[in-house]
Amino acid sequence: GDKKGLVRPNDPDVGSLSGYAHAIHDCPHVDAIKEELSQLTVDEAKGILSQAAKSCTWKGCNNKKENWVCLKSRRVLCGRFANKHMVLHNKKATEHHITMGTADLSFWCYGCRSYIHHLTIRPIYDVYNTFHLAKFGEKVAQPFGATG
């Protein structure tokens, strides 16, 4: 039979084709931006969320629905289901692997090509908590075994 259109679970683009990608519990790209992650403030997160609600920052793009923030540069750009400006940003700025969806506060690593489980990697959890506080006015409940 014709296998041209089949997607196999180990294909590198399976998440972008189907909308599903497994969330990883460890990401080697987090260490490269630990400093940037630790410097995020609630006020900065509020500003990022405000920008994301207005539009993608790519020149000429007015997308308001599926915007992501690059956690290295803090640039707000639309995702792969909109005009793919975050994908283009990652191709140009190759060390800018980790992004966060501003609508649902999900994390994606372009280097690993996977979602990042935000409750299992402490620096990612801390960023998630800061954005949660900025968006909803309260911190998230502590995950099992976490302190602080």
N, CA and C atoms as a LAMMPS dump frame, in Angstrom:
ITEM: TIMESTEP
0
ITEM: NUMBER OF ATOMS
444
ITEM: BOX BOUNDS ff ff ff
-5.0000000000000000e+02 5.0000000000000000e+02
-5.0000000000000000e+02 5.0000000000000000e+02
-5.0000000000000000e+02 5.0000000000000000e+02
ITEM: ATOMS id mol type element x y z
1 1 1 N 0.811 -1.186 0
2 1 2 C 0 0 0
3 1 3 C 0.85 1.243 0
4 2 1 N 0.187 2.365 -0.18
5 2 2 C 0.857 3.665 -0.191
6 2 3 C 1.117 4.107 1.239
7 3 1 N 2.391 4.24 1.622
8 3 2 C 2.75 4.633 2.987
9 3 3 C 3.208 6.081 3.061
10 4 1 N 3.093 6.827 1.969
11 4 2 C 3.588 8.196 1.903
12 4 3 C 2.946 9.102 2.96
13 5 1 N 1.668 8.958 3.197
14 5 2 C 0.973 9.846 4.111
15 5 3 C 0.935 9.379 5.553
16 6 1 N 1.525 8.23 5.853
17 6 2 C 1.486 7.712 7.216
18 6 3 C 2.428 8.471 8.136
19 7 1 N 1.977 8.702 9.352
20 7 2 C 2.812 9.33 10.372
21 7 3 C 3.113 8.275 11.417
22 8 1 N 4.364 8.074 11.702
23 8 2 C 4.785 7.12 12.718
24 8 3 C 5.066 7.878 14.019
25 9 1 N 4.824 7.249 15.176
26 9 2 C 5.02 7.94 16.452
27 9 3 C 6.413 8.531 16.648
28 10 1 N 7.441 7.969 16.052
29 10 2 C 8.795 8.479 16.247
30 10 3 C 9.214 9.506 15.202
31 11 1 N 8.322 9.865 14.288
32 11 2 C 8.65 10.91 13.324
33 11 3 C 8.9 12.206 14.087
34 12 1 N 9.928 12.979 13.706
35 12 2 C 10.253 14.184 14.459
36 12 3 C 9.164 15.245 14.439
37 13 1 N 8.304 15.259 13.437
38 13 2 C 7.263 16.279 13.367
39 13 3 C 5.89 15.77 13.777
40 14 1 N 5.834 14.645 14.472
41 14 2 C 4.543 14.066 14.814
42 14 3 C 3.663 15.057 15.581
43 15 1 N 4.206 15.814 16.498
44 15 2 C 3.406 16.771 17.26
45 15 3 C 2.86 17.884 16.407
46 16 1 N 3.666 18.399 15.475
47 16 2 C 3.197 19.496 14.65
48 16 3 C 2.174 19.026 13.622
49 17 1 N 2.215 17.754 13.253
50 17 2 C 1.264 17.245 12.27
51 17 3 C -0.067 16.876 12.913
52 18 1 N -0.018 16.284 14.094
53 18 2 C -1.238 15.765 14.7
54 18 3 C -1.801 16.668 15.782
55 19 1 N -1.003 17.591 16.283
56 19 2 C -1.438 18.404 17.407
57 19 3 C -1.086 17.783 18.744
58 20 1 N -0.556 16.569 18.752
59 20 2 C -0.171 15.896 19.992
60 20 3 C 1.334 15.692 20.031
61 21 1 N 1.913 15.962 21.163
62 21 2 C 3.316 15.641 21.399
63 21 3 C 3.449 15.274 22.875
64 22 1 N 4.222 14.261 23.141
65 22 2 C 4.46 13.793 24.5
66 22 3 C 5.205 14.864 25.292
67 23 1 N 4.835 15.09 26.549
68 23 2 C 5.537 16.037 27.416
69 23 3 C 6.718 15.337 28.078
70 24 1 N 7.888 15.958 27.979
71 24 2 C 9.085 15.38 28.578
72 24 3 C 9.255 15.862 30.018
73 25 1 N 9.951 15.083 30.822
74 25 2 C 10.173 15.401 32.232
75 25 3 C 11.591 15.882 32.5
76 26 1 N 12.411 15.942 31.471
77 26 2 C 13.774 16.44 31.595
78 26 3 C 14.148 17.061 30.254
79 27 1 N 14.75 18.248 30.295
80 27 2 C 15.117 18.942 29.063
81 27 3 C 16.529 19.498 29.212
82 28 1 N 17.447 19.089 28.348
83 28 2 C 18.825 19.562 28.455
84 28 3 C 18.996 21.045 28.104
85 29 1 N 17.978 21.669 27.545
86 29 2 C 18.092 23.069 27.12
87 29 3 C 17.729 24.061 28.219
88 30 1 N 17.171 23.591 29.312
89 30 2 C 16.794 24.472 30.424
90 30 3 C 18.028 25.118 31.048
91 31 1 N 19.089 24.345 31.246
92 31 2 C 20.293 24.884 31.899
93 31 3 C 20.865 26.095 31.174
94 32 1 N 20.75 26.123 29.854
95 32 2 C 21.315 27.231 29.069
96 32 3 C 20.608 28.559 29.324
97 33 1 N 19.374 28.522 29.837
98 33 2 C 18.642 29.776 30.083
99 33 3 C 18.188 29.923 31.537
100 34 1 N 18.834 29.189 32.439
101 34 2 C 18.458 29.266 33.855
102 34 3 C 18.479 30.701 34.381
103 35 1 N 19.505 31.468 33.987
104 35 2 C 19.608 32.849 34.455
105 35 3 C 18.429 33.683 33.969
106 36 1 N 18.103 33.577 32.673
107 36 2 C 16.969 34.317 32.122
108 36 3 C 15.662 33.906 32.813
109 37 1 N 15.52 32.619 33.073
110 37 2 C 14.31 32.132 33.734
111 37 3 C 14.193 32.676 35.149
112 38 1 N 15.299 32.704 35.867
113 38 2 C 15.268 33.141 37.269
114 38 3 C 15.024 34.64 37.41
115 39 1 N 15.266 35.401 36.363
116 39 2 C 15.099 36.856 36.423
117 39 3 C 13.681 37.332 36.107
118 40 1 N 12.805 36.434 35.695
119 40 2 C 11.442 36.813 35.344
120 40 3 C 10.68 37.318 36.562
121 41 1 N 10.053 38.473 36.423
122 41 2 C 9.235 39.034 37.499
123 41 3 C 7.758 38.959 37.11
124 42 1 N 6.895 39.104 38.092
125 42 2 C 5.452 39.107 37.831
126 42 3 C 5.088 40.289 36.927
127 43 1 N 5.69 41.444 37.16
128 43 2 C 5.401 42.608 36.315
129 43 3 C 5.821 42.367 34.862
130 44 1 N 6.984 41.733 34.664
131 44 2 C 7.413 41.42 33.302
132 44 3 C 6.453 40.413 32.67
133 45 1 N 6.029 39.419 33.44
134 45 2 C 5.084 38.421 32.932
135 45 3 C 3.762 39.085 32.543
136 46 1 N 3.301 40.032 33.341
137 46 2 C 2.071 40.767 33.009
138 46 3 C 2.23 41.522 31.692
139 47 1 N 3.391 42.152 31.495
140 47 2 C 3.654 42.87 30.245
141 47 3 C 3.673 41.946 29.042
142 48 1 N 4.268 40.768 29.207
143 48 2 C 4.318 39.776 28.126
144 48 3 C 2.915 39.299 27.789
145 49 1 N 2.112 39 28.801
146 49 2 C 0.744 38.55 28.565
147 49 3 C -0.095 39.647 27.912
148 50 1 N 0.138 40.887 28.304
149 50 2 C -0.564 42.016 27.685
150 50 3 C -0.21 42.127 26.209
151 51 1 N 1.081 42.012 25.892
152 51 2 C 1.519 42.066 24.492
153 51 3 C 0.92 40.909 23.698
154 52 1 N 0.914 39.718 24.282
155 52 2 C 0.386 38.54 23.595
156 52 3 C -1.1 38.702 23.27
157 53 1 N -1.832 39.383 24.145
158 53 2 C -3.259 39.615 23.904
159 53 3 C -3.473 40.634 22.782
160 54 1 N -2.489 41.522 22.566
161 54 2 C -2.591 42.534 21.505
162 54 3 C -2.247 41.953 20.153
163 55 1 N -1.049 41.373 20.026
164 55 2 C -0.651 40.766 18.747
165 55 3 C 0.753 40.202 18.814
166 56 1 N 1.039 39.365 17.851
167 56 2 C 2.385 38.865 17.587
168 56 3 C 3.264 40.079 17.28
169 57 1 N 4.535 40.047 17.693
170 57 2 C 5.416 41.207 17.462
171 57 3 C 6.164 41.151 16.127
172 58 1 N 5.928 40.119 15.315
173 58 2 C 6.542 40.034 13.992
174 58 3 C 5.952 41.151 13.14
175 59 1 N 6.798 41.885 12.44
176 59 2 C 6.334 43.02 11.637
177 59 3 C 5.223 42.601 10.672
178 60 1 N 4.104 43.287 10.769
179 60 2 C 2.977 43.032 9.879
180 60 3 C 2.032 41.93 10.324
181 61 1 N 2.339 41.246 11.426
182 61 2 C 1.467 40.159 11.9
183 61 3 C 0.571 40.694 13.013
184 62 1 N -0.695 40.449 12.895
185 62 2 C -1.655 40.916 13.904
186 62 3 C -2.324 39.775 14.653
187 63 1 N -1.709 38.59 14.624
188 63 2 C -2.299 37.433 15.295
189 63 3 C -2.451 37.695 16.796
190 64 1 N -3.627 37.396 17.327
191 64 2 C -3.901 37.584 18.75
192 64 3 C -4.212 36.284 19.473
193 65 1 N -4.414 35.204 18.745
194 65 2 C -4.946 33.996 19.379
195 65 3 C -3.903 33.005 19.856
196 66 1 N -2.942 32.638 19.044
197 66 2 C -2.014 31.576 19.426
198 66 3 C -0.604 32.129 19.555
199 67 1 N -0.39 32.981 20.54
200 67 2 C 0.92 33.593 20.722
201 67 3 C 1.725 32.885 21.802
202 68 1 N 3.035 32.86 21.563
203 68 2 C 3.995 32.21 22.45
204 68 3 C 5.067 33.224 22.814
205 69 1 N 5.75 32.997 23.931
206 69 2 C 6.869 33.848 24.318
207 69 3 C 8.144 33.006 24.323
208 70 1 N 9.187 33.533 23.698
209 70 2 C 10.504 32.914 23.751
210 70 3 C 11.059 33.213 25.141
211 71 1 N 11.405 32.199 25.893
212 71 2 C 11.851 32.426 27.265
213 71 3 C 13.29 32.91 27.361
214 72 1 N 14.012 32.946 26.255
215 72 2 C 15.347 33.534 26.25
216 72 3 C 15.272 35.023 25.917
217 73 1 N 14.609 35.367 24.814
218 73 2 C 14.566 36.762 24.361
219 73 3 C 13.335 37.522 24.84
220 74 1 N 12.32 36.798 25.346
221 74 2 C 11.04 37.361 25.793
222 74 3 C 10.205 37.908 24.631
223 75 1 N 10.519 37.522 23.425
224 75 2 C 9.781 37.989 22.261
225 75 3 C 8.462 37.228 22.143
226 76 1 N 7.382 37.939 21.868
227 76 2 C 6.058 37.355 21.704
228 76 3 C 5.793 37.161 20.218
229 77 1 N 5.589 35.889 19.829
230 77 2 C 5.37 35.555 18.416
231 77 3 C 4.292 34.487 18.296
232 78 1 N 3.644 34.456 17.152
233 78 2 C 2.566 33.487 16.958
234 78 3 C 3.118 32.086 16.69
235 79 1 N 2.316 31.105 17.042
236 79 2 C 2.736 29.711 16.979
237 79 3 C 2.488 29.025 15.654
238 80 1 N 2.734 27.732 15.67
239 80 2 C 2.701 26.927 14.451
240 80 3 C 1.304 26.781 13.867
241 81 1 N 0.251 26.996 14.641
242 81 2 C -1.102 26.908 14.111
243 81 3 C -1.626 28.266 13.678
244 82 1 N -0.786 29.294 13.774
245 82 2 C -1.132 30.626 13.261
246 82 3 C -0.207 30.894 12.072
247 83 1 N 0.652 31.906 12.174
248 83 2 C 1.552 32.256 11.066
249 83 3 C 2.978 31.734 11.246
250 84 1 N 3.199 30.943 12.291
251 84 2 C 4.479 30.24 12.527
252 84 3 C 5.679 31.16 12.766
253 85 1 N 5.447 32.358 13.302
254 85 2 C 6.574 33.26 13.514
255 85 3 C 7.509 32.795 14.631
256 86 1 N 6.998 32.065 15.631
257 86 2 C 7.892 31.527 16.66
258 86 3 C 8.777 30.436 16.057
259 87 1 N 8.231 29.66 15.139
260 87 2 C 9.027 28.644 14.449
261 87 3 C 10.159 29.32 13.676
262 88 1 N 9.839 30.393 12.966
263 88 2 C 10.859 31.134 12.208
264 88 3 C 11.897 31.748 13.145
265 89 1 N 11.461 32.276 14.274
266 89 2 C 12.378 32.849 15.274
267 89 3 C 13.367 31.786 15.745
268 90 1 N 12.858 30.591 16.031
269 90 2 C 13.732 29.513 16.491
270 90 3 C 14.725 29.092 15.415
271 91 1 N 14.325 29.126 14.165
272 91 2 C 15.248 28.765 13.082
273 91 3 C 16.365 29.796 12.93
274 92 1 N 16.065 31.082 13.219
275 92 2 C 17.074 32.146 13.13
276 92 3 C 17.917 32.217 14.403
277 93 1 N 17.262 32.15 15.54
278 93 2 C 17.937 32.232 16.841
279 93 3 C 18.007 30.821 17.414
280 94 1 N 18.965 30.058 16.952
281 94 2 C 18.982 28.625 17.22
282 94 3 C 19.163 28.247 18.691
283 95 1 N 19.615 29.156 19.519
284 95 2 C 19.758 28.849 20.951
285 95 3 C 18.492 29.211 21.731
286 96 1 N 17.468 29.654 21.047
287 96 2 C 16.218 30.055 21.692
288 96 3 C 15.231 28.893 21.59
289 97 1 N 15.484 27.846 22.363
290 97 2 C 14.726 26.606 22.256
291 97 3 C 13.388 26.612 22.983
292 98 1 N 13.328 27.202 24.168
293 98 2 C 12.169 27.006 25.039
294 98 3 C 11.196 28.176 24.941
295 99 1 N 9.928 27.82 24.695
296 99 2 C 8.868 28.808 24.557
297 99 3 C 7.694 28.426 25.451
298 100 1 N 6.823 29.416 25.698
299 100 2 C 5.628 29.162 26.498
300 100 3 C 4.417 29.736 25.78
301 101 1 N 3.377 28.928 25.672
302 101 2 C 2.115 29.397 25.101
303 101 3 C 1.424 30.311 26.09
304 102 1 N 1.081 31.513 25.655
305 102 2 C 0.497 32.487 26.585
306 102 3 C -0.971 32.205 26.882
307 103 1 N -1.641 31.428 26.054
308 103 2 C -3.051 31.111 26.309
309 103 3 C -3.2 30.063 27.405
310 104 1 N -2.421 28.969 27.286
311 104 2 C -2.588 27.863 28.231
312 104 3 C -1.374 27.624 29.138
313 105 1 N -0.351 28.461 29.009
314 105 2 C 0.869 28.362 29.817
315 105 3 C 1.547 26.997 29.654
316 106 1 N 1.53 26.484 28.435
317 106 2 C 2.248 25.24 28.146
318 106 3 C 3.644 25.581 27.64
319 107 1 N 4.567 24.658 27.79
320 107 2 C 5.968 24.887 27.428
321 107 3 C 6.371 23.939 26.308
322 108 1 N 7.094 24.474 25.325
323 108 2 C 7.57 23.695 24.187
324 108 3 C 9.061 23.928 24.037
325 109 1 N 9.81 22.853 23.799
326 109 2 C 11.235 22.97 23.515
327 109 3 C 11.466 22.589 22.055
328 110 1 N 11.962 23.547 21.272
329 110 2 C 12.262 23.283 19.872
330 110 3 C 13.462 22.351 19.731
331 111 1 N 14.384 22.394 20.676
332 111 2 C 15.543 21.51 20.63
333 111 3 C 15.156 20.058 20.833
334 112 1 N 14.238 19.8 21.757
335 112 2 C 13.771 18.44 22.03
336 112 3 C 12.566 18.059 21.164
337 113 1 N 11.953 19.07 20.562
338 113 2 C 10.75 18.884 19.744
339 113 3 C 9.639 18.23 20.557
340 114 1 N 9.428 18.784 21.756
341 114 2 C 8.445 18.207 22.656
342 114 3 C 7.939 19.253 23.643
343 115 1 N 6.739 18.999 24.163
344 115 2 C 6.275 19.797 25.289
345 115 3 C 7.114 19.447 26.507
346 116 1 N 7.212 20.396 27.431
347 116 2 C 7.933 20.19 28.686
348 116 3 C 6.901 20.112 29.806
349 117 1 N 6.99 19.077 30.617
350 117 2 C 6.087 18.948 31.76
351 117 3 C 6.511 19.979 32.806
352 118 1 N 5.672 20.961 33.03
353 118 2 C 6.046 22.108 33.87
354 118 3 C 6.12 21.81 35.37
355 119 1 N 5.616 20.69 35.805
356 119 2 C 5.67 20.382 37.239
357 119 3 C 6.883 19.558 37.634
358 120 1 N 7.706 19.147 36.678
359 120 2 C 8.81 18.246 37.006
360 120 3 C 10.193 18.858 36.823
361 121 1 N 10.28 20.054 36.271
362 121 2 C 11.567 20.74 36.09
363 121 3 C 11.454 22.072 36.833
364 122 1 N 12.18 22.204 37.918
365 122 2 C 11.986 23.335 38.832
366 122 3 C 12.064 24.712 38.161
367 123 1 N 13.07 25.02 37.329
368 123 2 C 13.088 26.352 36.704
369 123 3 C 11.861 26.609 35.813
370 124 1 N 11.354 25.578 35.157
371 124 2 C 10.148 25.72 34.337
372 124 3 C 8.93 25.91 35.236
373 125 1 N 8.874 25.153 36.312
374 125 2 C 7.781 25.326 37.278
375 125 3 C 7.763 26.754 37.825
376 126 1 N 8.927 27.298 38.156
377 126 2 C 8.994 28.658 38.694
378 126 3 C 8.475 29.687 37.691
379 127 1 N 8.813 29.512 36.405
380 127 2 C 8.3 30.406 35.36
381 127 3 C 6.784 30.229 35.23
382 128 1 N 6.34 28.987 35.224
383 128 2 C 4.903 28.703 35.166
384 128 3 C 4.176 29.392 36.325
385 129 1 N 4.722 29.279 37.506
386 129 2 C 4.123 29.883 38.689
387 129 3 C 4.059 31.406 38.56
388 130 1 N 5.128 32.021 38.051
389 130 2 C 5.155 33.478 37.866
390 130 3 C 4.095 33.913 36.857
391 131 1 N 3.992 33.213 35.737
392 131 2 C 2.97 33.556 34.746
393 131 3 C 1.566 33.28 35.269
394 132 1 N 1.403 32.217 36.04
395 132 2 C 0.101 31.913 36.634
396 132 3 C -0.319 33.042 37.568
397 133 1 N 0.606 33.515 38.383
398 133 2 C 0.338 34.63 39.288
399 133 3 C -0.019 35.892 38.495
400 134 1 N 0.718 36.161 37.407
401 134 2 C 0.45 37.332 36.577
402 134 3 C -0.907 37.234 35.883
403 135 1 N -1.275 36.043 35.446
404 135 2 C -2.503 35.86 34.671
405 135 3 C -3.753 35.731 35.542
406 136 1 N -3.626 35.011 36.663
407 136 2 C -4.798 34.699 37.476
408 136 3 C -4.794 35.341 38.866
409 137 1 N -3.685 35.989 39.247
410 137 2 C -3.629 36.657 40.541
411 137 3 C -3.356 35.738 41.712
412 138 1 N -2.964 34.503 41.439
413 138 2 C -2.63 33.577 42.526
414 138 3 C -1.596 32.571 42.059
415 139 1 N -0.819 32.085 43.034
416 139 2 C 0.172 31.051 42.733
417 139 3 C -0.541 29.724 42.526
418 140 1 N 0.143 28.801 41.864
419 140 2 C -0.408 27.469 41.695
420 140 3 C -0.135 26.648 42.951
421 141 1 N -0.933 25.61 43.143
422 141 2 C -0.69 24.7 44.266
423 141 3 C 0.658 24.015 44.052
424 142 1 N 1.332 23.736 45.127
425 142 2 C 2.631 23.064 45.036
426 142 3 C 2.437 21.636 44.555
427 143 1 N 3.291 21.209 43.597
428 143 2 C 3.216 19.809 43.173
429 143 3 C 3.711 18.89 44.287
430 144 1 N 3.45 17.634 44.16
431 144 2 C 3.857 16.655 45.166
432 144 3 C 5.35 16.788 45.49
433 145 1 N 5.663 16.88 46.752
434 145 2 C 7.053 16.897 47.191
435 145 3 C 7.753 18.234 47.067
436 146 1 N 7.104 19.233 46.48
437 146 2 C 7.774 20.534 46.293
438 146 3 C 7.646 21.365 47.559
439 147 1 N 8.622 22.214 47.753
440 147 2 C 8.572 23.158 48.875
441 147 3 C 8.875 24.537 48.353
442 148 1 N 8.374 25.537 49.044
443 148 2 C 8.71 26.906 48.686
444 148 3 C 7.845 27.556 47.684
